[in-house]
Structure formats: C-alpha cells, structure tokens
Amino acid sequence: MSGTSLDPRVEQALELYDMKRHDEALALLDRRLAEAPDDRRAWTTRARCLTGLDRHEEGLDAADQALKLEPEFADGHFMRGFALRRLSRLPEAALAQREAIRLAPDRWGPRTQLAEMLIFVGTKEEALQHALEAVRLEPDVVDTWHTMYKVAPFSGRHDLVDEAIRQLLRIDPADQLAVSVVTEREARKPGTSAARAADLYAGALAVAPESGWLRSDLDRAVYRMLRGTRWLALLCLVMAAVTVGVFPTGGEAKELPVHPGTRLWALALMAVVWGFGAWRRYRRLRTGARLTVLSLVRRSFWPRVVLGQATWATLCALLIVALPWSGRTVPQVLFWLALVPNLLSITHDRDKV
C-alpha cells in the first residue's frame, strides 16, 4: 500500500469491518467515494466489506475499480484474488495473489491465500513454501498458522501441523481451530468414555463458544451416553428375568410368586445400576454437558427414541420384579416387549446424531 495516510472514514470502515459490521462500513465508504471516487483504498475496503457480506461479484468490481486507478496497487490485486477465490475462479485468483506478492513481497496475506489455493491449482511443494514464508513474515498472527495447519498435511509434514496447533494456542488460547483439534485428539483416545468425551467438549466450548465443530462433537458424545443407558436398562431386564425365573432352564422352575425379600433385593440392585451407571455420572458432568443432554433430547428425534426405549425396558423390568406374579406368561410377554424394540434399533442408530 502507498505511504499516504488513510482517510478517517476509510479507517473507521476498517474498524467496523473487523467488528463484522459490514453494512455500517459500506455506508461510510459510500459517502467517502461520493466525495473522492479516486480513493483506491476506499475501493479495496469496499471490496472487503462486500465479500464479507458474500456479495463477491460486487467485491470483485470494487477491487477492479481500485486497480483502474492504480494498476500496481498490491492491495487491489490481493482483494481481487480474494473475491475471485470466493467465486471459485481459483486459477485467476492465484494469478492475482502472485501479482500482489510481486508488488509487496513482505506481506503475509497474499501468501496465505496463494498457499491454500496452490493445493488445488498448483503444487503442494510451492504451497508449503508460501505457508512457511507467511509464518516467517508474521509468526504472531493466527491466520498464518491456520494456513500452515491446512497446507502442511498435503506435504506429509505432520510435524508442522503439530507446530501450528502449538503456535495457535500460544497466540490465542481460545482459538477455535486449535482448541477443537486438541480436544478432538483427547476425546478420541482409546478407552475414552462417552461421559469423559462430553466433558472435554463442554470444557472446550466454554473456551471457544462459537465453534460449531465442538458443538456437533458434544452432541455426538452426549448421544453416545444416551445410547449407553439402553445397556443399563437391558441389564436390569435380565436381572428381573433371572429373579423371577421367567424362562426356566433344566426343567426346574422357581416357585411363584417369588419371595418379597428376593424381589426387594433385585430392585435394590437395579437402583444401584442406574445410580452408578447413569445418575452419578450425569451429576458429575460439566454444566454445559448436562444442559446439552436436556437440549439434545428436546430437539432431536433419535435421542428421544433411545431414551424412550431405555425407559420402557426399565419399566418392564420393574413390573416383572415388583409385582407378585403367580404365572409366567405376563412376565414373559413384558420381557419380549422390552427386549425386541431395543434389539431392532440398537445396531442401526449409532450415527443418527
């Protein structure tokens, strides 16, 4: 960019752009350009705001207008390439960023844009070179390390992927990408329970609350927890069936009705199963994870199905044990009514959230 100072309205528009108040920034720029239509910086700032509003064709026109005023204006080529990339015109966008780099080789922005596009329209080696140069030029900006994270895997440089995550957390401990990646790695370690994963995702969301990636992962972990409650319910169902002797084996059948003490003991064991297997675990979750359990059940169909099946199986188990049955027909019917719906869906609803 030229050494001349920015007009105050262009400067204010850039501040509004950083706050994502694009419409207000455009209003300021329109007033500036009405007075000074030859202000190339106002045109490139207008291009930024328009692309921020997904009005990419208009953004491209604004960048072209800046280049008509000064054909060797680096920021004009940068914004032209930026808009072209959003329009999926990658070869033209790459050429525009190359021109921006030629005119301003010490700027990191064109290099990050070019590096990310060269994965698709160039070579992986050149993409990595530009990513490395970008972080050399500006090692304390998250955007340069975001680019490194995207580009390095294509060259097999997983060491640079890990370095990008470390640097992102150094610059901004709440960086959404870095927090998401670190949390995902921890949550996917072998042996990590659904409750532990839900806690990890809830903790990460407290740091990066705008991350849709983390929110989706938290939903999936909570769904895994809810699916686990069906196994608790089926365990209770088996305990009830064994207590009452619903299906006699070896020609021996328990005398009915079963002694009240035996049935009370079975009920106590079922309470222990749910107390330690579900309630205690639920109470120990982070607040964010507990709220997600309630939210997910309200807004999604399959979590309601899973919870309903677990509740139904537990209710049938309670009926089998709690009542003093004198015959086995009704307990057998209750057993199958509880078991069959769970078996029909338990292998098919794994990835419904």
C-alpha positions in Angstrom: 0.0 0.0 0.0 1.0 3.5 -0.6 2.6 5.5 2.2 -0.2 8.2 2.2 -2.4 8.2 5.3 -5.9 6.7 5.3 -9.0 8.9 5.2 -10.6 8.9 8.7 -13.8 7.4 7.2 -11.9 4.6 5.5 -10.0 3.9 8.7 -13.3 3.8 10.7 -14.8 1.5 8.0 -11.9 -0.9 8.5 -12.6 -0.9 12.2 -16.3 -1.7 11.6 -15.2 -4.4 9.2 -13.1 -6.0 11.9 -16.3 -6.0 14.2 -18.3 -7.6 11.3 -20.5 -4.5 11.0 -20.2 -4.6 7.2 -23.3 -2.6 6.3 -22.3 0.3 8.5 -18.8 0.2 7.0 -20.3 0.3 3.5 -22.4 3.3 4.3 -19.3 5.2 5.4 -17.4 4.2 2.3 -20.3 5.2 0.0 -20.1 8.7 1.5 -16.3 8.8 1.1 -16.4 7.6 -2.5 -19.1 10.1 -3.4 -16.7 12.8 -2.4 -13.5 11.1 -3.6 -14.2 8.5 -6.3 -10.4 8.2 -6.9 -9.6 6.9 -3.4 -8.3 3.4 -4.2 -8.1 2.4 -0.5 -11.8 3.2 -0.1 -12.4 0.9 -3.1 -10.4 -2.0 -1.7 -12.0 -1.6 1.7 -15.4 -1.6 0.0 -14.3 -4.9 -1.7 -13.5 -6.3 1.8 -16.9 -5.4 3.1 -18.8 -6.7 0.1 -17.0 -10.1 0.2 -17.7 -10.2 4.0 -21.4 -10.0 3.0 -21.0 -12.7 0.4 -21.5 -10.2 -2.4 -18.5 -11.5 -4.2 -19.2 -10.2 -7.7 -19.6 -6.6 -6.3 -16.5 -7.1 -4.3 -14.6 -8.1 -7.5 -15.9 -5.0 -9.2 -14.7 -2.8 -6.3 -11.2 -4.3 -6.5 -11.1 -3.8 -10.2 -12.1 -0.2 -9.8 -9.1 0.3 -7.4 -6.8 -1.3 -10.0 -8.1 1.0 -12.7 -7.0 3.9 -10.5 -3.6 2.3 -9.8 -2.7 -0.9 -11.8 0.2 -1.7 -9.5 -1.7 -1.4 -6.2 -0.8 -4.5 -4.2 -4.0 -4.4 -2.0 -6.1 -4.1 -5.1 -4.6 -7.4 -6.5 -5.0 -9.0 -3.1 -8.7 -8.1 -2.9 -9.2 -9.1 -6.5 -7.8 -12.5 -5.7 -9.8 -12.8 -2.5 -13.0 -12.2 -4.3 -12.1 -14.5 -7.2 -11.4 -17.3 -4.8 -14.8 -16.9 -3.2 -16.3 -17.1 -6.7 -14.3 -20.4 -7.2 -12.2 -18.9 -10.0 -9.1 -20.3 -8.5 -6.6 -20.0 -11.4 -7.4 -16.3 -11.8 -7.3 -15.8 -8.0 -3.9 -17.4 -7.8 -2.6 -15.1 -10.6 -3.9 -12.1 -8.7 -2.2 -13.2 -5.5 1.1 -13.8 -7.3 0.9 -10.2 -8.6 0.2 -9.0 -5.1 3.3 -10.9 -3.8 5.4 -9.4 -6.6 4.4 -5.9 -5.7 4.6 -6.4 -1.9 6.8 -9.4 -1.1 6.8 -8.6 2.6 3.1 -9.0 3.1 1.8 -12.3 4.5 -1.9 -12.0 3.4 -1.3 -12.8 -0.3 1.0 -15.7 0.6 -1.6 -17.4 2.9 -4.3 -17.1 0.2 -2.0 -18.4 -2.5 -0.7 -21.3 -0.4 -4.2 -22.5 0.3 -5.2 -22.3 -3.4 -2.0 -24.0 -4.7 -3.1 -27.2 -3.0 -5.8 -27.4 -5.8 -4.3 -25.4 -8.7 -0.5 -25.7 -8.2 2.0 -27.9 -6.4 2.0 -29.0 -2.8 5.7 -28.1 -2.5 5.1 -24.5 -3.6 2.1 -24.2 -1.3 4.2 -25.2 1.6 6.9 -22.8 0.7 4.4 -19.9 0.7 2.9 -21.1 4.0 6.4 -21.2 5.6 7.2 -17.7 4.3 4.0 -16.4 5.7 4.7 -17.6 9.2 8.3 -16.3 8.9 6.9 -12.9 7.9 4.3 -12.8 10.7 4.7 -15.5 13.3 2.3 -13.8 15.7 -0.8 -13.8 13.6 -3.3 -16.7 13.8 -4.1 -16.6 10.1 -0.6 -17.6 9.0 -0.7 -20.6 11.3 -4.2 -21.5 10.2 -2.8 -21.7 6.7 0.1 -23.8 7.8 -2.4 -26.2 9.5 -4.3 -26.6 6.2 -1.3 -26.9 3.9 1.2 -29.0 5.8 -0.7 -32.3 5.7 -0.7 -32.3 1.9 3.1 -32.5 2.0 3.2 -35.1 4.8 4.6 -32.5 7.3 2.7 -33.6 10.3 5.4 -32.0 12.5 4.3 -28.6 11.1 0.6 -29.5 11.8 1.5 -30.0 15.4 3.6 -26.9 15.5 0.7 -24.9 14.0 -1.5 -26.0 16.9 1.1 -25.1 19.5 1.6 -21.7 18.0 -2.1 -21.0 17.7 -2.6 -21.8 21.4 0.4 -19.6 22.2 -1.1 -16.6 20.3 -4.7 -17.2 21.3 -5.5 -19.9 23.9 -9.2 -19.6 22.8 -8.5 -20.1 19.1 -11.4 -22.3 17.8 -9.3 -24.4 15.4 -6.6 -25.2 18.0 -9.0 -25.8 20.8 -11.1 -28.1 18.6 -8.2 -30.1 17.4 -6.6 -30.6 20.8 -10.0 -31.6 22.3 -10.8 -34.0 19.4 -7.4 -35.7 19.9 -8.0 -36.2 23.6 -11.6 -37.3 23.2 -10.7 -39.9 20.5 -8.0 -41.6 22.6 -8.8 -45.4 23.0 -10.7 -46.0 26.2 -12.2 -42.5 26.5 -15.8 -42.9 27.7 -18.7 -41.0 26.3 -19.1 -39.1 29.5 -15.4 -38.1 29.5 -15.6 -37.0 25.9 -18.7 -34.9 26.6 -16.9 -33.3 29.5 -13.9 -32.5 27.2 -16.1 -31.0 24.5 -18.1 -29.0 27.1 -14.9 -27.6 28.5 -13.6 -26.7 25.1 -16.9 -24.9 24.3 -16.5 -22.8 27.4 -13.2 -21.5 25.8 -14.4 -21.3 22.2 -18.2 -20.9 22.4 -18.7 -20.0 18.7 -17.3 -23.3 17.5 -19.9 -25.3 15.6 -17.4 -28.1 15.2 -17.2 -28.5 19.0 -20.9 -28.2 19.5 -21.5 -31.0 17.0 -18.9 -33.2 18.7 -20.6 -32.5 22.1 -23.9 -33.6 20.7 -22.5 -36.8 19.4 -20.8 -37.6 22.7 -24.0 -37.0 24.6 -25.8 -39.2 22.2 -23.3 -42.0 22.9 -24.1 -41.5 26.6 -27.8 -41.8 25.9 -27.3 -45.0 23.8 -25.4 -46.4 26.8 -28.4 -46.1 29.0 -30.1 -48.8 27.0 -27.5 -51.3 28.1 -28.2 -50.4 31.7 -31.9 -50.9 31.0 -31.3 -54.3 29.4 -29.1 -55.3 32.3 -32.0 -54.5 34.6 -34.3 -56.5 32.4 -32.1 -59.6 32.5 -31.8 -59.2 36.3 -35.6 -59.1 36.6 -36.0 -62.2 34.3 -33.4 -64.2 36.4 -35.0 -63.1 39.7 -38.5 -64.2 38.7 -37.3 -67.2 36.6 -39.2 -66.0 33.5 -37.5 -68.7 31.4 -37.0 -71.9 33.5 -34.0 -74.0 32.5 -33.1 -77.6 33.1 -36.7 -78.5 33.9 -36.6 -76.6 37.2 -38.8 -73.6 37.7 -38.8 -71.2 40.6 -41.9 -71.2 42.7 -44.2 -68.2 42.1 -44.7 -65.7 43.5 -41.1 -65.0 44.3 -40.4 -64.2 47.9 -40.8 -60.4 48.6 -37.3 -60.2 50.1 -35.8 -61.6 46.8 -37.7 -59.1 44.8 -36.7 -56.2 47.0 -33.1 -57.2 46.7 -33.4 -57.2 42.9 -35.0 -53.8 43.0 -32.1 -52.5 45.1 -29.6 -53.9 42.6 -31.4 -52.2 39.7 -31.3 -48.9 41.6 -27.6 -49.4 42.1 -27.1 -50.0 38.3 -28.9 -46.8 37.4 -27.5 -44.8 40.3 -23.8 -45.5 39.5 -24.2 -46.1 35.8 -26.3 -43.1 34.9 -27.3 -40.7 37.7 -23.9 -40.4 39.4 -22.2 -40.0 36.0 -24.7 -37.4 34.9 -24.3 -35.3 38.1 -20.5 -35.3 37.7 -20.7 -33.9 34.2 -19.9 -30.2 33.5 -22.9 -27.9 33.5 -22.6 -27.5 29.7 -22.7 -31.2 29.1 -25.7 -31.7 31.4 -27.6 -28.9 29.6 -26.7 -30.5 26.3 -28.3 -33.7 27.4 -31.6 -31.9 28.0 -31.3 -29.8 24.9 -30.5 -32.8 22.6 -33.5 -34.8 23.9 -35.8 -31.8 23.2 -34.5 -31.0 19.7 -33.6 -34.4 18.1 -35.7 -37.4 17.3 -33.2 -40.3 17.8 -32.1 -39.3 21.3 -35.8 -39.3 22.3 -36.2 -42.7 20.8 -33.1 -44.1 22.6 -34.1 -42.6 26.0 -37.7 -43.8 25.5 -36.5 -47.4 24.8 -34.3 -47.4 27.9 -37.2 -46.0 30.0 -39.6 -48.6 28.6 -37.2 -51.5 29.2 -36.6 -50.4 32.7 -40.3 -50.0 33.4 -40.9 -53.6 32.1 -38.1 -54.8 34.4 -39.7 -53.1 37.3 -43.1 -54.6 36.6 -41.6 -58.1 36.3 -39.9 -57.8 39.7 -42.2 -55.6 41.7 -45.5 -57.5 41.2 -46.1 -60.9 42.8 -46.7 -62.8 39.6 -48.3 -66.3 40.1 -47.8 -67.2 36.4 -45.0 -66.7 33.9 -47.0 -65.7 30.8 -47.3 -62.0 31.5 -43.7 -61.6 32.7 -42.5 -63.4 29.5 -44.6 -61.0 27.4 -43.2 -58.0 29.2 -39.7 -59.3 28.7 -40.1 -59.6 25.0 -41.9 -56.3 24.7 -38.9 -54.6 26.3 -36.2 -56.6 24.5 -37.4 -56.6 20.9 -37.6 -52.8 20.3 -34.1 -52.3 21.6 -32.6 -55.1 19.6 -34.3 -53.9 16.4 -32.6 -50.4 16.6 -29.5 -50.9 18.7 -27.3 -51.7 15.7 -28.8 -49.2 13.3 -28.9 -45.9 15.2 -25.2 -45.4 16.0 -24.7 -42.4 13.8 -28.1 -40.7 13.9 -26.6 -37.5 15.6 
